[in-house]
Amino acid sequence: MSWQKLELIDLGLLENFLIKNEIECVTFSAWLKEKIISQAHLHKDLSIYISKNKNHLVGADSIHEAVLITEYGMICPIIQKNSSAYPHRLQRLSQLIHQTPYALSSIMGLEATVEIVEKLLINRIVKSRVDYYLMVLDKAHFHGNSFSLAEDITIRKAKTSDAAVLFDIQKLYELEEVCLNPYLFDDSACLVLLKNNLRKEMIFLAEKNGRPFAKAGTNARGYNVYQIGGVFTRHEYRRHGIAHILMLELLKHIFRLEKKACLFVKKINKPALMLYKKLGFRIVANFRITYI
């Protein structure tokens, strides 16, 4: 069946579809979950497109594929790998994507699905591709060994009022891990994002003599899966196990809520890969963010 704009009548079916596929689309599911909670009546101009299963047009399995375009221009696709065999269907999806009112900025998802969407973006220039491993961990496979801390170092959950003291760490993290062009970094936008994350996410920090020097937290809280991101330690404090201790604390809180944890890590980041494997994370797929 061809791609179509999501109708509000299909919202429950979309939730069920996302929950079944949540490991690969926590950004999508968390975005939708927040919209549903925060808005009593969702507007019909949401840029969500779905493809229905021709063999199950009604019921729990009716939605076959879905694509979200956020208000920030990020495309989050969940597309079957064999979709390339049906070019007429993809042509319809291409038309819908190009009709979106938002300025497109990036594509995030499983590598194979991102590649499909890249080919649909006619006359769009790819600025860069960043490849990751998608990793997942549940409570049963968590290696939660405790570590001792130096007496002058404390670990605590960040509060909404911590934005000012955490700003320097957030800035360093974004310049090192996120920002493609440091000259385009915007302090005010960084602070707004940090305040928003402190309000709705679960973030832990390490501090010495009251000064934060490392952090780890969630960046998307889906229905059954929490996505971890923004794990960062100042250079002078690295190789002392601080990130490991922060991750242990964060994961303990996630598992107390009976959620799974996932994250995506750059394939070239060997120290982070070693850390996550020690904690019990396993690689489940290749992940990619393409900037356009």
N, C-alpha and C positions, 0 to 999 in steps of 0.2 A: 504494500500500500504506500502511497506517496506521502511525503512530509507535509505537515500542516501545523498551523499555529495552535498552541495549547488553548483549549476551552476550559473555563472554570469547572465545568461538569467533570472533567477528567483529572482534576487536581489530586483526588485521593488515589487514583490509579498511578499517577506520576510518583507520588510519595512511595507507594509500594514498590514501584520499579526501581527507584533510587535506593531504597533500603536493601533490596536484593543485590544491587551492584555497588554498594556504598564504599567498599575499599578503594575503588578506582575513581570515585567522584565525590569525596567528602566536601570539597569546595562547593559543588552544586547542591548537595543535600542540605548543608548547613545554611547556605544562602536562602534556599526555599523555606526551610524550617523557621528562620528568623523572620522572613517576610510574612509567613502565615501567622506567627505569634504576634507580630507588631502591628499588623493591619487587619482590621475586622473584615474589610472588603478589599480583596486584591483587585487591582486595576487590570483591565483587559489588554493593556498595552505592554504587559510583561513580554520580553523577548525570549520566549521558550518555545521550541519547536519539537514536535514528536512525530514518530512514525509508528503506525499500528501494525500489529502482526496480522497478516491477511487470513491466517488460520484461526485466530482468536480475536475477533473484532470487539468483543465485550468480555468483561471479567478481569481477573487479576493479572493475566498474562497478555493483555491486549496491547500494552505499550511495548514496542520492540527496540526503539532507539530514542534518544532525546538529546537536545542541544540547548544550552543556556548561553545567552549573551548578557553579561551584567551591565549595569549602568556605567561601569568604568571601561567597557569595551573588551573585557576578557571573554573569550569563547571557551566554554567547557563542554566538550562533546563526549557522548557515549554512543559510539557507532559500531555496528558489527564489522568485523574485519573483511567479510566478503562483500561489503557494500559496493566496492569498486566494480563488481561484476554487473551492477545495475546502474549504468550511467544516467539513465533517464530520471531515476529517483534522486540521485545526487545533484542533477541539474536543478531540480526543484528546491533542494536544500540550499544550493548556491544562491538562487534567486531570493530566498527568504533571508539569508544572512546579509546579502547586499541591500536589503530593504530596511534593515534595522536602523533606528534613529541614532544609535550610539556610534561614536568614533572608535573603530576597532583598534585594539592595541596589542593583543596577545592571544595565544591559544594554549590551553593547559589540559593535559590528560595523558592517557596511555600513548606511547610513541606511535603505534600503528594508526590510532584514530586521529592524532594530530597531523600526521602526514596526509591523511585523506582530506582534512579540512584545508590544509595548506594549498592543495591543488585546486580547491574550489574558489579560492580568493583571487579572482581575476584582477590583474593590474595592481596587485599589492606586493610590495617589496619586503622580503624577509630580512630583518636587520640582524638577527642572530637566533641560534638554537642552543638551548642548554639542556643536556641530557642527564637524567637522574636514574637511580634505582628506586622503585616503589617498594617499601618494606612494611611489614605488618607484625603485630605482636598481640597475643591475648594473655590473659591472666595465667593460664595453665603452663605457658612456656616462658614466663617471666623469670629471669635470673636476678633475684632481688637481694644480693649480698650487701650487707651494710658496710660503710666505711667510716673511719674516724676522721674528725675535722680538727684542724688547728684551733687552739682556744680563742683566737681573735677573729675567727671566721664563723658567720652564722648563715643559716638558710631559712628563708621565710617566704610565705606567699605574698606576692605584691598586691598593693591596694590601689584604688583609683587615684589616690593622692600622691602616688609615687612617680607620676609622669615626669616631673622636673628632675628628680635624681636619677631616673633611668634613661633620660634623653640621650646622654653622651654614648651609652652602650648601644642604644637602638640605632643611633647615627652611624657608629662604627660598623655595626652589623650590616646595615643597608648598603653602606659604601663598599664593604668587602664582599657581600654575598648576593646583593639584589641589583644595585644600581649599575646599569650598563655604561653610563657616561657620568662620572663624578661631577662634572661641571654643571650638570642639570639637577643635581640634588637640591631639594627644597626643604629647608629647616621647618617651616611652618606646616607643610604637608606631612612631614615625618612626625611632628608632635601630635597632629590631629589623629593620625593612624595609631600612634602609641596610646593616646587617651582612649580611643575607641576599643583597642585590644584589652586594655586594663579593665574596661567596663564590662566586656562580654566574654573574655577568655580566661583561662586558668594559667597564670604565669608565676614562676618561682624565681627568686633572685638569691645570689650569694653576695654577702657584703663583709668588708673588713673595716673595723672601726667606724661602722655606720655608712661606709661608702660602697655602693654596689659595683661589682666588677665582672659579674657573669649572670646569665639568665637562661631560662628554658621555659617554654610554654606551649599552649595550643594556639593554632591560628584558624581552626575551623572545627566546630563541635556539631557533628551530625547527629543522626538519630541513635545509632548504635556504635559509631566509630568516631573517635576524636583524632584529629590530625595535628601532629606536633610540628612546630616550626620556630624559627628565630632562636635556635640554640647558639649561644655565643659567649665566649670568654675573652677578656682582654689578653693581648699577647703575653704580657709579663706574668700572667697567672696560669698559662697553659702547661700541660703535661704534669699537673698535680692532682688529677682526678676530680676536679671541681665539676666539670660537665657531667661526669658519671654520677656524682652525688645528686646534682640537680635533677637529672633524668630519673633517678631512683625515686626521688620525692614526688615528682610529677606523675610518674607511672603508677605509684601506689595510690594516688588520689583518683586517677582515671579508673583503675581496676576496682576501687571501692564503689564506684558508681556503676559497676558491671558493664563497662564499655570496652571495646577494643581500641588499640592505638595503631596509627599508621604514620608514615612520614615519607618524604622523598629526599634523597641525598645525592649530591653531585657524584658522578661515577669516579671523578678524579680525586675526591676527598677521602683518601685512604684512612686517616685517623678517625674520622667520623664513622666510616663504615665499620672499622674495628670496634669502636665503642658500641654501636647499635647491635652488632652481632653478639658482643659479650652480654648485652642485656637480654638477648633472646630473639631479637628481630630477625626475620627471614625475608629475603628478596622474593617478590612475587611477580614483578613485571618491570619492563623498561618504561620510563616516564619522561615526558618532555614539556618544556615551555618554549614556545616559539614567539619571538617578538616581531611585530610587523609595523 
